[in-house]
Amino acid sequence: MYKVIPIIHVLSKLGVFFSMLMLVPTVMAYLLDDGTFSAFARTVLVTLLGSVTVWLLTMRFQREMRVRDGFTLVIMLWVSFATSAAMPLYLALPGIGFNDAFFEAMSGLTTTGATVITGLDALPRTLNFWRHMLNWLGGMGIIVLAVAILPMLGVGGTQLFKAEIPGVDKDSKMAPRISQVAKKLWLFYSLTTLAALLALHWAGMGWFDALCHAMSAVALGGFSTHDNSIAYFNSVAVEWTVALFTVFGAVNFASHFSALGNRSLKVYWRDEECRMLLLVLFGSIAAAAAYLWQQGVYASPAESLRFVGFNFISIGLASGFANADFGTWPLFVSLWMFFLSNVLACSGSMGGGIKNVRALVLFKFSLREMTVLLHPRAVRTVKVNGRTIPERMALTIMSFIFVYFMTVVLFSFLLMASGLDFVSAFTAVIACITNAGPGLGEIGPAHNYAGLSALQKGLCTVVMLLGRLEIFTVLMLLTPAYWKK
């Protein structure tokens, strides 16, 4: 039987780190005196004392982290951190059950942006800030932050980094040491968030709204401080500022570093993945905007472009903001937008879904197979950005895409069996597995997830975690081979 005590020891160290992070909203609650200080203080105290106690009790089991340790620890971490993050919501909000608080916390950490809370406009500011802070921490990844600033904990950074960071090319490094990679990522992420904060304030948001939306926009998190999301502000400047940073967050951060290093925007266009994102996204926006205007859904081309453009960028890139009720659009337009959320975001970005590069590789291998069928003696290699894709990687990608869509099918049937209609069930699964947030029907932008049953919320919570950790990380623990010595 595989022993988990050494993993629990490392988890306790990270629990101490997470309790330190929770001091930020705790201090904020004390300064604002909005009635949430007790909830945060008690959560910090319990998390800190519990983590320190476990740390001391398991210290003699400390050892070097192995590959499978990383996968086990990442799942345990996300579940335990979501539990701790849910406690202030549970303690401070009257009438909210722990299941709902856990759903909200998991939604925040996985950057899904689905919410069960109504009356966000009247929510205590510290709780609203905490929700958006969870979006921000989950966007880049809490473990990446821990690896960046706490290497002295001996957390086994490389194995955790690979286990948590989604994408195809997990071994590419922008710096020789994994801690340096994490530091560069978080520094750039923080500076981008600061730029978003200043831009949103300039666009017309107050400082608090600007801070919260900057954190959720860059992280592609989708949480808002208002029930009406971005529609609350009714501002073109705000909408396109959010849209700009959403696109920025959906591009591979390695491309951003390369563009900065070369001081040229041409880097983005030369990147096949980024080029595909821009072409498909803006081509879809143009076609859908023209269609909705022609159908009389919007009175003018400019109005149609405004609402179609923002929502296609937000949902198509798995962020989750909305400035219109796209549930009233023709169904195939809305479904195309949700299809894009599965394939558009780049690897190494904040986005969810199968990632653009996987779709690109699958498409190119499909073309190659058709060519080989026509010309059996032909020898063709598949390249992305000038790099040859090994057959082994192609098989891994195909396996992942198969498991991904089978997961969508399975959980859609489970939600329908629990009582949801097809459109609500299907789009709920897509919204959760891509971490996009709102869906259609009962969980559309005019509603939220509060009306779902406890079972339905539980299923959606599982799908959020599967989507954020890219399925294999979670399913691996269910295989007998994983637990063999």
N, C-alpha and C positions, 0 to 999 in steps of 0.2 A: 504494500500500500504506500503510495506516494505521500511523503510527510510534508505537511503544510505549515508546521510551526515556524521554520525559518522565514517563510513568506509572511506569516502574521507578524513576525518581528519587524520586518521592513515596513509592513503596512502601519505598524504602530508609530514608526518614525515619521511617515508621511502624515499620519493623523495629527501628530504634534504640529507639523508644518501647516496643515489645513486649519487648525485651531488658531494659529498665528494670523493667517489670512482673515479669519473671521473677526479679528480685533478691529479691522477697518470699519465694518458696519456697526460694531459695538460702540466704538468711540463716536461715530456719527450719530447713533441713537441717543447717546448721552448728551451730545452738544445740542441736538435738535429738540430733545425732550418730547418726542412724539409718541411716548407710551410703549416703545418696543425695546427699551434698554434691558429690562429684566429678561425678556425672551432670549436676546442675544447673549447676555452675560451668562445665563444659566447654561446655554448650549456650549459656549466656549469653555466654561468650567468643566462640564461633564466630558466633553471631547478631549480636553487637555489631560485631565486626571486619568481618564480611561486609557488614553494612548500611552501616557508615561508609565502607568501600572503594567500594561501589557509589554511595553518595551523592557522594563526591568525584569519581568518574569520570564521573558523569552530570550534574554541576552545571551545565555550560554549556547543557544542553538544557532547563533549567527554564523553564516558561511557565505561563500561567493555565489552570486545569483547565476542560475543556469537559464538556457533559452526558454524552457517551458515554465520556469518560475515566473518569467516576465509576463506571460500570457495570463497565468493564474492571478498574479498580483494586480494586473490592470483591471480585471473584472471585479475582484474583491474591492479594489479602491473605488471604482465608479459607483458601486452599490453602497458602500459604506459612506462615502462622501455625500452621495445624494441623501442618505438617511440623516446625516448631520446637518446638511443644508436645509432639509425640510423642517427641522425642529423649530427654528424661529418663526416660520410661517404658521406652523401648527400651534405654537404657544401664544402668538400675538394676534392671530385672526380668529375671532369668535365664529363658531359654526362650521369651521373647516375641519374635516377629518384628517387623520394622518395619511390615509391613502391619497387624498387630493393633494396634500402638502408634498408627499413624495413624488407624485406625478409632476407637480410644478417644478420641484427641484431637479428632477431628472431631465425634464424638458429644458430647463435653463442650462444645465451642465452639458447636455448633448447638443446645444444650440438649436433645438427644435423650434422653440418659440410658441408651442401650443400651450394654452393656458386654461385653467379651470376657475380662475378668479374673475368675478365681475365687479364693477365699481373700481377699476384701476385708478381713475381720476381722483378718488377720495382715499386711496390706499396711503398709509403712513409713508413718508418719503424714504425712510430707511429701508422698509421692506421692498419698495420699488427699486431702490438702488441695489439691494442685495440680489434681486432677480436679474438685474442687468449685469451685475458683477459676475454672477454665475455664468451668464452668456459669454462674458469676456474671458473668464478663466477657462471655460470649456472650449472656446474657439481655438486657441493655440494648444491647449492641453495642460492640465495641472501637473502632470508628470514632467512635461518638458520644462515647466517653470522650476520644479523641484530639482531636476537635473542641472538646470542652469545656475541656481544659487545655493544649492545644498550638496555639493559633491562630497563634502566631508561626512555625510551620513552613510556612505558606502552603499548606495541604493542600487548599484548595478545598472548604471545609466544606459549603456548600449542596448541591453536586452529590453528594458522598459521603453526606451525611445522607439525601437522597432515595433514593439507590441502595440503601442498607443497611436503612433503616427500613421494615418492611412495613406495608401497610394501604392504605386507599382514599384518605384525605384527607391526603396527604403534605405539602401546602402550608399546612396550618393551623399556626399558630405560637402558643405561649404566651408568647413574648417577641419583641421586634422583631429581634434578631440571632440567627442560627442557633447561635452559640456560647453565647448566654444560654439558649436552649432546652435545649441539651445539658447545661449546668451544672445547670439546674433539675431535669432528669430524673435525672441521676446523684446529685445531693444527696438528692432524694426517695427514690431507689432505695436509697441507702446507709443512710438513716435507717430505711427499712422493714426492711432486712436486720438492722440493729441491734435493732429491736423484735422481730423474729423470733428472733434469738439469745437475747435475754433471756426471751422467752416460752417457748421450747423448754427452756432451762435450768430455768426455774420448773416446767415440766411434768415434769421428771425426767431430762432428758439431761445428761450430763457436758458440760463447756465445749467440748471438742473436737468431740464429736458435734453439739452444738448449733450451733457455728459452721459446720460443714460442711453440715448440713441446712438451716440458715437461708439459706445462699447458694444451695443448689439448689432450695429450696422457693419463694423469692421469684422466682427466675429461671425457674421451671417446668422445672427441669433434670432432676430425677429420679435423679441419682446419690446413692448412699448409701455409708456407711462399712462396711456389713455386707452379706453375701450375701443375707440374708433381708429386706433393705430395712427398712421401718418395722415389719414383723412381728417383727423382732428385739426391739423394746422392749416389745411386748405391753402397750401403755398406751393407754387411751382418751384421756387428756389429751394425750399426744404426737400421736396420730392427728388429733384435731380441731384442735389448734394448727397442724399442718402443713396440714390441709384449709383452715383459715381463711386462711392466707397464700397458699395456692394459688389460692383464689377471688380474693383481693386482686390477685394477679399477673396474673390473666386478664381483669381489667377495664381498660378504656382509662385510661391514666394522666391524660389530660385530664379525665376524670370525677373522679378523685381530687383533682386541683388545684381543680376547680370546687366539689367538696364542701367542701374546706378553706376556699376563699375565701368560700363562702356559709355555712359552719359549719352545714351541714344534710345529713342523710343522704337527704333527699327527692330530692336531685340524682340519685342512682343510679336511683331508680324512674322519674324523669321521662325518663331516657335510654332510648330504645327498645331499643338494643342490649343494655344492661345488664339491662333488664327481661326481655327475651327469654331471656338467659342464665340468669337466676335461675328463671324459670318453667319452662323446658324441663329444666334440670338437676335441680331439686328435684322436679318432677313425675315425671321418669324414675326418680329415686331411690326415691320413694314407691311407684311401680308395681312396680319390679323387686324391692324389698325385700319387698313383700307377696307377690309371686309366689314368690320363693325360699323364704319362710317357709311358704307354703301347700303347696309341693312337698316340704317336709321337708328342704331343703338346710341350713337353720338351725333350731335348736330353738325359738327365741323371736323375736318381732317386734323386740325390742331388739338381739339378736345379728345378725339379718338387716340391720337398719338400720345397724348399726355397720360391717359389712364392705361392704355394697353402697354405702353413703354415701361411705365413704372412697375406694373404688376408682373409683366413677363420677366423683367430683370430680377425682381424680388423673389417670385416663386420659381422661375426658371433656374435661378442660381441658388435655390434652397435657402433663402434668407427668411422670408415669412411676413414682411410688412405688407400692408394693403392700403390703397387710397381710394378703392372702389369695391363694390360688391360684385366680384367677378362671377359669383354664383348665378347671376342673372344673365350672363352672356350665353350665346349659343354653346351647347355642351361640348362640341368638338373643339372649339377654340380654347375653352378652359382645360379640357383634357390634354390638348397638345402642350399647353403651358406646364402641366404636371408631368408629361412625358419628358420635357426638357429638363426638369429638375433631377431626373435620373441620370442624365448623360452629359450635362454641360459643364459643371464645375471641374476645374483642373485638379490633377493630383498635386499634393503638396500645398493645397489651399485650405480655406476654412469650409469649403463646400462639401456636400454629401453626395449620395448616389454612387453609381458604379465608377464615376470619374471619366472625364473626356478621353484620356489617353487609352483607357481600356476599350472604350467604344471604337476609337480610332484603330487600335491594333486589331480588334475583331473584324472591323470592316475591311482592312487591308488583307488580312488572312483569308477572308471570304472571297475577295477578288482574286487572290492568288490561286485558291482552290479551283475557281471557275476556269482560270487560265490553264491550269494543269490538266483539267478534264478535257479541254479542247486540244491541248498540245502536251501529251503525256511525257515527252522528253524534255520539256522546258524546265529550266532551273531558275527559280526566282526567289530572291530573299526579300523579306519585309523589313523596311526601315522606318523609324520615326525620328525626326530631327537628325537624320544622318547616321543613326545608330541601328545596327542590325538587331532585330528582336529574335532571341533564341526560341526554338520550338518549345522548350520546357516552359518558358514564360508565357507563351501563347496558350499552352494547355492549362496553366494556372489561371490565366485570365478567363478562358472559356468556362472553366469549372466554377470560378467565382460568379460569373454572370448567370450561369445556370442556377446556382444555389440562391443567388440574389432574387431572381424572378420567381423561383419556386417558393421562397419565403413570402413574397408578395401574395402569391396565389393562396398559400396555406392560411396566412393570417386574414386575408380577405374573406375566405370561407368561414373562418372561426368567428369573425365579427358579424358576418351575416347570420350565422347560426345563433349568435347571441341576441339577434333582433334588429340589427341595423339593415337599412336598405342597401342595395348594391353600390350605388354611387357614393354614399356616405362611407361605407365600409372600405371600398377600394381606394378612394382618395385619402381616407384616414391612414391607411397602411402606407401609401405612397408618401404622404406628408410626413409620417413618422420615420420611415426608413431612410428618406432623403434628408431628414431634419429640416423640412420646409415649413412646418407649422400648420396653417389653416388648410382645410380641404374644401369639399363641396357638400351640399346637402345640410345635414344636421351639424356639421363641424365647419361650415363655410365661414367666410370673413364677417358675415353679419351675426354670427353666433360664436360659441367657443366649445370646449370639450366638457363643460360642466354638466351638460345634459346626459352624458354617457353613464352607463351603469358602472359599478365597481369592477366587474369582470372586464368590461370593454376598456376601461381606463388601464387596467392591469395589462391587457394584451398590447395596448398602444405603448405603454411604458417599456415592455420587453422589446418591441420593434424599434423604439428610439435607441436603446442600447445596442441592439444588433446593427443598426445603421451607423451609429457613431464609431463602433469598433470593427466595422466591416465584416460582420457575420462569422468568418472563419475563426477569429479570436475567441468568440463565445462558443461556437459549436465544437471547437476543438476539445473543450473540456468534457463534452458528452461522449467522446470516443473511448472505448476500452484501452486502446493502444496508448493514449495519453497518460493513463494512470499506471501503466506497467513500469517496473523499475528498469 
